[in-house]
Each structure stands twice: as structure tokens, then as C-alpha cells.
């Protein structure tokens, strides 16, 4: 079944590629036709321009007809992803020529409108039948194939039979119920220096936000609903998948001081001479800057387990880090030599409170949070 599903994805990619390739291969012809029709509109009639129009249109038409003929032997239903773009490209050329009454009469291009409509109806029918094959089978992967087929059916022919209803049913049958467990800590060494109660409050806020951002029990973007343990108990429901989030390998260094020194020199006016000219004096100061640094690192492990057979289905690691620095300064010499930045550093106290491990963890979580939400949703998606 997995091989069939992989093949279906490959075919879908091939369809998209062929559609893009077909449009690209005819784009220059369409551009040339547009330019020639504009020239013909200015002149009214011109045999040379008409001949140029024919030399662009008919080779393109011949190529499209040959491609359509060849693609009809390709497997159903994916062949329609190749045939219809060929028809649409030629219909675009027809529409361009049709803007000039003289050209449409003299060139007589082929109108593919009815052909496109019939081809889309056939494509819808084939994809509908293909979807029904997998719709009758059990398993999430089969439901995904059916969902995709019914979705393509509706794209080709909106409202085709009950394709939309079956698409929704295939989606609903694929929904998994995902338990998100609260954050866990491995080897952090909780002790008197760790304000556990304070951080547990932050954990609860994070946990509530995570469930909300995943979509919780009302998510309808992917076939997965996300629960807390309390929510599952309230609905008397067992989970299909369990997500554990475990912080480990935390390194929280002691603050480290680094120092640097620089000199300031400035000329200041100290008075006037007998000719009323300013008298300057050079003043100097030495600034001693201390930079206090704090570094922290940790890994958040995302462990996803199949709750039915208790088999781990996915494990991912999100490393994060936190860097904090704070500067203050002292000086020696004449204060008048200092600039505003120097004074700001000197006026700072060297007793500035440093971030706690709780602060560092919160910041590290903030930095990886979007990636965390994305990875959980991707793992729960089909």
C-alpha cells in the first residue's frame, strides 16, 4: 500500500510538472501571436502579417494535437493532467486570434472550448472512480488517496456527483486524536536555585498557547485534533498519537566578566585671551568597561508515539540557545572628556539582576516555538 501511495504522489508531481511545462512551451508562441495581432489591428489587413500568424499558430497546433494523441494512451486518471493543459494552451491562442475579425476569418483557428469541457468531465469521472477504489478500503493512507482524488475531481468539475461529500468523509475518517503532554525536564537537577513553582506557571501558559496554536479540538486544516489529557478524559476518548516534549542537555553557565579599556580625549574651552579669542585645554579620561555575559543551551526533544501499539513513530530534536550580555563602566581622569555613551555606561549599576534559568528557558522556547508547532502539525498530518 505504501508503494501505491508513493506512486500516486509521484504521478501527482508529474501532472503538475507537465502542466507547468506545457504552459511554458507555448508561452512564447502566445506572446508572438499577441504582438502580431496588435500589428494587424493597426494595419487592418496585411498578407505578410497573416502569414507570420499562420507560421506561429499551425506548428503549435500540430504539436499540441500530436501530444494529445500520444497522452491518450497514458494511464487513467493522470493522463488528463497532460491533455487538458495542451488544449488550454491552444484555446489561449484561439482567443488571441479571435480579437481580430480579419484574422479569425482568414486563419480559422480551432476552438477547443467544447473539447476542454468534455476532457474535464472525463477527468472528473476518472478521478471519481479512482477515488472510490480507495474510499472503500480501510486505513489512513487509503483515505488520503481517496481525499486527493475527490479533490481533483471537484477541481475539474465542481459539484461532480457526491465527490465533495466523499472528500469530507475521507478527511473525517483520517482524523487522529493527538495527546500533547506537558513539558518535561530531563537531568535539570531541580533544587533550591530553581524557582520551580514560578516556571510551572510559565509552563502552563506555554502549554495552553501550544494547544491553541495547533488548533486544539477544533482544528480543520489537517486531519488531526490536539488534546490535553484532561480534554481526553472529559470526552472519554483514547489518543491515537502521544507527543512528549522533553527539555534536556541544558547548559546554564555562571555569568562571566570580560573587560576592555579605552581612552577619551577632548579639547574644551576654558576662557578667552586678551583679544577675546577662546582658550582651549585638552582633557583626558580612561574608561574601564566590564561586559557581563551569560550563555545557555538546551535541546527540546519531540517524541511522538503510536498510542495503540506503543511504538515510537517519530523523534526530532530542536536545539536552542540564549545569549545575554550587560555592560557597565568606571573611569579615571577628567569627566569632561567623556561622551554620552560613556556616561550612560558609568551611570549603570554593576548589580544589574541577571536572567534566571527560567528566563533563559522561556527565551529559548520563544526562539524555536514556530518550528515546534510546524513539526508537530507535520508529524500529525497525513
C-alpha positions as CSV (number, residue, x, y, z in Angstrom):
1,X,0.0,0.0,0.0
2,X,2.8,2.4,0.8
3,X,4.3,1.7,-2.7
4,X,0.9,2.6,-4.3
5,X,0.7,5.7,-2.2
6,X,4.2,6.8,-3.2
7,X,3.4,6.1,-6.8
8,X,0.3,8.3,-6.6
9,X,2.3,11.1,-5.1
10,X,4.9,10.7,-7.9
11,X,2.1,10.8,-10.5
12,X,0.6,13.9,-8.9
13,X,4.0,15.6,-9.1
14,X,4.4,14.6,-12.7
15,X,1.0,16.1,-13.5
16,X,2.0,19.4,-12.0
17,X,5.3,19.3,-13.9
18,X,3.6,18.5,-17.2
19,X,1.1,21.3,-16.7
20,X,3.8,23.8,-16.0
21,X,5.9,22.5,-18.9
22,X,3.0,22.7,-21.3
23,X,2.2,26.3,-20.4
24,X,5.8,27.3,-20.6
25,X,6.4,25.6,-24.0
26,X,3.5,27.6,-25.6
27,X,4.1,30.9,-23.8
28,X,6.5,32.3,-26.5
29,X,4.0,31.3,-29.2
30,X,1.2,33.2,-27.4
31,X,3.4,36.2,-26.9
32,X,4.4,36.2,-30.6
33,X,0.7,35.9,-31.6
34,X,-0.3,38.8,-29.4
35,X,2.4,41.0,-30.9
36,X,1.4,40.0,-34.5
37,X,-2.3,40.7,-33.8
38,X,-1.5,44.1,-32.4
39,X,0.4,44.9,-35.6
40,X,-2.5,43.6,-37.7
41,X,-5.0,45.7,-35.7
42,X,-3.0,48.8,-36.6
43,X,-2.9,48.0,-40.4
44,X,-6.3,46.5,-40.8
45,X,-5.1,43.8,-43.2
46,X,-1.6,42.6,-44.2
47,X,-0.8,39.4,-46.0
48,X,2.7,39.2,-44.6
49,X,1.4,39.5,-41.0
50,X,-1.2,36.9,-41.7
51,X,1.5,34.5,-43.0
52,X,3.5,35.2,-39.8
53,X,0.4,34.4,-37.7
54,X,-0.1,31.1,-39.6
55,X,3.6,30.2,-39.2
56,X,3.3,30.6,-35.4
57,X,-0.1,29.1,-34.9
58,X,-0.2,26.0,-37.1
59,X,3.1,24.4,-35.9
60,X,1.9,24.9,-32.3
61,X,-1.5,23.4,-33.2
62,X,0.2,20.4,-34.8
63,X,2.4,19.8,-31.8
64,X,-0.5,20.1,-29.4
65,X,-2.6,17.6,-31.4
66,X,0.2,15.1,-31.6
67,X,0.8,15.4,-27.8
68,X,-2.9,15.0,-27.1
69,X,-2.9,11.9,-29.3
70,X,0.1,10.4,-27.5
71,X,-1.2,11.2,-24.0
72,X,-4.5,9.4,-24.6
73,X,-2.6,6.1,-24.1
74,X,-1.2,7.2,-20.7
75,X,-2.7,5.6,-17.6
76,X,-6.0,6.9,-16.2
77,X,-6.6,9.2,-14.5
78,X,-3.4,11.2,-14.5
79,X,-3.3,11.5,-18.3
80,X,-5.8,14.3,-18.1
81,X,-3.2,16.4,-16.3
82,X,-1.2,16.4,-19.6
83,X,-4.0,16.5,-22.1
84,X,-6.1,19.4,-20.7
85,X,-3.1,21.9,-20.5
86,X,-2.4,21.2,-24.2
87,X,-6.0,22.1,-25.1
88,X,-6.0,25.2,-22.8
89,X,-2.8,26.5,-24.4
90,X,-4.3,26.2,-27.8
91,X,-7.5,27.8,-26.6
92,X,-5.5,30.7,-25.4
93,X,-4.1,31.1,-28.9
94,X,-7.5,30.9,-30.4
95,X,-8.7,33.7,-28.0
96,X,-5.8,35.9,-29.1
97,X,-6.5,35.5,-32.8
98,X,-10.2,35.9,-32.1
99,X,-9.6,39.5,-31.1
100,X,-9.2,40.4,-34.7
101,X,-12.2,39.6,-37.0
102,X,-10.0,39.6,-40.2
103,X,-7.5,37.1,-38.6
104,X,-10.2,34.8,-37.3
105,X,-11.8,34.6,-40.7
106,X,-8.5,34.1,-42.7
107,X,-6.7,31.8,-40.2
108,X,-9.7,29.8,-38.9
109,X,-8.1,28.6,-35.7
110,X,-9.5,25.6,-33.8
111,X,-11.8,26.5,-30.9
112,X,-11.0,24.0,-28.1
113,X,-13.7,25.2,-25.7
114,X,-16.0,22.2,-26.1
115,X,-13.0,19.8,-26.1
116,X,-11.8,21.2,-22.8
117,X,-15.2,20.9,-21.2
118,X,-15.6,17.3,-22.4
119,X,-12.0,16.5,-21.2
120,X,-12.6,18.0,-17.8
121,X,-15.8,16.0,-17.4
122,X,-13.9,12.8,-18.4
123,X,-11.1,13.7,-16.0
124,X,-13.6,14.2,-13.2
125,X,-15.2,10.9,-13.9
126,X,-11.9,9.0,-13.9
127,X,-10.7,10.7,-10.7
128,X,-14.0,10.0,-9.1
129,X,-13.8,6.3,-10.0
130,X,-10.1,6.2,-8.8
131,X,-11.1,7.8,-5.5
132,X,-13.9,5.3,-5.0
133,X,-11.4,2.4,-5.2
134,X,-9.5,3.7,-2.2
135,X,-12.6,5.1,-0.5
136,X,-13.8,1.5,0.0
137,X,-10.6,0.5,1.6
138,X,-9.6,0.9,5.3
139,X,-6.6,2.7,6.5
140,X,-5.5,6.3,6.7
141,X,-3.2,6.2,3.7
142,X,-6.1,4.9,1.5
143,X,-8.3,7.7,2.8
144,X,-5.7,10.2,1.9
145,X,-5.5,8.9,-1.7
146,X,-9.3,9.0,-1.9
147,X,-9.4,12.5,-0.5
148,X,-6.8,13.7,-3.0
149,X,-8.7,12.1,-5.9
150,X,-12.1,13.5,-4.9
151,X,-10.4,16.9,-4.5
152,X,-9.1,16.8,-8.1
153,X,-12.5,15.6,-9.2
154,X,-14.0,18.8,-7.8
155,X,-11.3,21.0,-9.4
156,X,-12.1,19.6,-12.8
157,X,-15.9,19.6,-12.4
158,X,-17.1,21.5,-9.3
159,X,-20.1,19.8,-7.7
160,X,-19.5,16.5,-9.5
161,X,-21.8,13.8,-8.1
162,X,-21.1,13.4,-4.3
163,X,-17.3,13.9,-4.6
164,X,-17.3,16.8,-2.2
165,X,-19.2,14.8,0.4
166,X,-16.9,11.8,0.0
167,X,-13.8,14.0,0.2
168,X,-15.0,15.3,3.5
169,X,-15.8,11.8,4.7
170,X,-12.4,10.6,3.7
171,X,-10.9,13.5,5.6
172,X,-13.0,12.8,8.7
173,X,-12.1,9.1,8.7
174,X,-8.4,10.1,8.7
175,X,-8.6,12.3,11.8
176,X,-6.2,11.2,14.5
177,X,-6.5,12.3,18.1
178,X,-3.2,13.6,19.4
179,X,-2.4,14.0,23.1
180,X,0.1,16.8,23.8
181,X,1.7,16.1,27.2
182,X,3.1,19.0,29.4
183,X,6.7,19.9,29.2
184,X,9.2,17.5,30.9
185,X,12.7,18.1,32.1
186,X,15.5,15.5,31.9
187,X,18.6,16.0,34.1
188,X,17.9,19.6,35.0
189,X,18.6,19.0,38.7
190,X,15.7,20.8,40.3
191,X,16.9,22.3,43.5
192,X,16.6,25.4,45.7
193,X,18.1,27.6,43.0
194,X,15.3,26.6,40.6
195,X,12.1,28.5,41.1
196,X,10.0,25.5,40.1
197,X,6.6,26.9,41.0
198,X,7.2,30.1,39.0
199,X,8.3,28.2,36.0
200,X,5.5,25.7,36.2
201,X,3.1,28.6,35.9
202,X,5.0,29.7,32.7
203,X,4.8,26.1,31.5
204,X,1.0,26.1,31.9
205,X,0.8,29.3,29.9
206,X,3.0,27.9,27.2
207,X,1.0,24.6,27.2
208,X,-2.3,26.4,26.7
209,X,-0.9,28.5,23.9
210,X,0.6,25.5,22.1
211,X,-2.7,23.6,22.2
212,X,-4.5,26.7,20.9
213,X,-1.9,27.4,18.1
214,X,-2.1,23.7,17.0
215,X,-5.9,24.2,16.6
216,X,-6.9,22.1,19.6
217,X,-10.1,20.1,19.2
218,X,-11.5,22.4,16.5
219,X,-8.6,22.2,14.1
220,X,-9.8,21.6,10.5
221,X,-6.7,22.3,8.4
222,X,-5.2,18.8,8.8
223,X,-6.9,15.5,9.8
224,X,-5.7,15.8,13.4
225,X,-7.2,17.1,16.7
226,X,-5.0,18.1,19.6
227,X,-5.9,17.4,23.2
228,X,-4.7,17.8,26.8
229,X,-5.1,14.8,29.0
230,X,-8.0,16.5,30.8
231,X,-9.8,17.1,27.5
232,X,-9.4,13.4,26.5
233,X,-10.8,12.3,29.8
234,X,-13.7,14.6,29.6
235,X,-14.6,13.2,26.1
236,X,-13.8,9.7,27.3
237,X,-11.5,9.3,24.3
238,X,-8.2,7.4,23.9
239,X,-5.4,9.1,21.9
240,X,-4.0,7.8,18.6
241,X,-0.7,9.6,19.0
242,X,1.1,10.9,22.0
243,X,3.5,13.9,21.8
244,X,6.1,14.3,24.6
245,X,8.2,17.4,24.8
246,X,11.4,16.9,26.8
247,X,14.0,19.6,27.6
248,X,17.4,18.0,28.2
249,X,21.2,18.8,27.9
250,X,20.8,22.2,29.4
251,X,23.9,24.2,30.0
252,X,23.5,27.3,32.1
253,X,26.8,29.0,32.6
254,X,27.7,31.2,35.5
255,X,28.0,34.9,34.4
256,X,31.4,35.7,33.1
257,X,33.0,39.1,33.0
258,X,35.1,40.5,30.2
259,X,36.9,43.8,30.4
260,X,38.2,46.3,27.9
261,X,39.8,49.8,28.3
262,X,39.8,52.8,26.0
263,X,40.9,56.5,26.3
264,X,38.9,59.6,25.6
265,X,40.5,63.0,24.8
266,X,38.7,66.3,24.1
267,X,39.5,70.0,23.8
268,X,37.3,72.2,25.9
269,X,37.2,76.0,26.1
270,X,38.5,77.3,29.4
271,X,38.3,81.1,28.8
272,X,39.3,84.0,26.5
273,X,42.6,85.7,25.8
274,X,43.1,89.5,25.7
275,X,41.9,89.5,22.1
276,X,38.8,87.7,23.2
277,X,39.8,84.5,21.4
278,X,38.9,81.2,23.1
279,X,41.5,79.4,25.1
280,X,41.3,75.5,24.9
281,X,42.6,72.8,27.2
282,X,43.0,69.1,26.4
283,X,41.3,66.9,28.9
284,X,41.7,63.1,29.1
285,X,39.9,60.1,30.7
286,X,40.3,56.4,30.7
287,X,37.1,54.2,30.6
288,X,37.1,50.7,32.0
289,X,34.2,48.7,30.6
290,X,33.0,45.4,32.1
291,X,30.8,43.2,29.9
292,X,28.9,40.5,31.9
293,X,27.9,37.6,29.7
294,X,25.6,34.7,30.3
295,X,25.3,31.7,28.0
296,X,22.7,28.9,28.0
297,X,21.9,26.0,25.7
298,X,19.4,23.2,25.7
299,X,17.7,20.6,23.4
300,X,14.0,20.2,23.1
301,X,13.1,16.6,22.1
302,X,9.8,16.0,20.3
303,X,8.9,12.3,20.8
304,X,5.8,11.0,19.0
305,X,4.4,7.6,20.0
306,X,1.7,5.5,18.4
307,X,-0.6,5.1,21.4
308,X,-2.2,1.9,20.1
309,X,0.9,-0.3,19.7
310,X,3.2,1.9,21.9
311,X,5.7,2.3,19.1
312,X,7.7,5.4,18.7
313,X,6.9,6.8,15.2
314,X,8.9,10.0,15.2
315,X,11.7,11.7,17.2
316,X,13.0,15.2,16.5
317,X,15.5,17.4,18.2
318,X,15.3,21.2,18.4
319,X,18.4,22.8,19.8
320,X,18.2,26.3,21.2
321,X,20.4,28.8,22.8
322,X,20.4,32.0,24.8
323,X,23.0,34.7,24.9
324,X,22.7,37.7,27.3
325,X,25.2,40.5,27.9
326,X,25.2,43.6,30.1
327,X,27.8,46.4,30.2
328,X,28.8,48.9,32.9
329,X,31.9,51.1,33.3
330,X,34.1,53.2,35.6
331,X,36.6,55.8,34.6
332,X,39.6,57.7,35.7
333,X,40.6,61.2,34.6
334,X,38.6,64.3,33.7
335,X,34.8,63.6,33.3
336,X,34.6,66.4,30.7
337,X,36.4,64.1,28.2
338,X,33.5,61.6,28.2
339,X,30.7,61.4,25.7
340,X,27.1,60.5,26.3
341,X,27.6,56.8,25.7
342,X,30.4,56.7,28.2
343,X,28.3,58.4,30.8
344,X,25.4,56.0,30.3
345,X,27.7,53.1,30.9
346,X,29.2,54.7,34.0
347,X,25.8,55.6,35.4
348,X,24.7,51.9,35.3
349,X,24.9,49.9,38.4
350,X,27.1,46.8,38.5
351,X,24.3,45.0,40.5
352,X,22.0,44.6,37.5
353,X,20.0,41.3,38.1
354,X,21.0,38.6,35.6
355,X,18.5,36.4,33.9
356,X,17.5,33.2,35.7
357,X,17.4,29.7,34.2
358,X,13.6,30.2,34.0
359,X,14.2,33.3,31.9
360,X,16.7,31.5,29.7
361,X,14.4,28.6,29.1
362,X,11.5,30.9,28.2
363,X,13.6,32.8,25.7
364,X,15.0,29.5,24.2
365,X,11.4,28.3,23.8
366,X,10.4,31.5,22.1
367,X,13.1,31.1,19.5
368,X,12.1,27.6,18.5
369,X,8.3,27.9,19.1
370,X,7.2,28.4,15.5
371,X,9.3,25.5,14.4
372,X,7.9,23.3,17.2
373,X,4.3,24.0,16.1
374,X,5.2,23.3,12.5
375,X,6.9,20.0,13.3
376,X,4.1,18.7,15.4
377,X,1.5,19.6,12.8
378,X,3.6,18.0,10.1
379,X,4.1,14.8,12.0
380,X,0.3,14.5,12.7
381,X,-0.6,15.3,9.1
382,X,-1.2,12.6,6.6
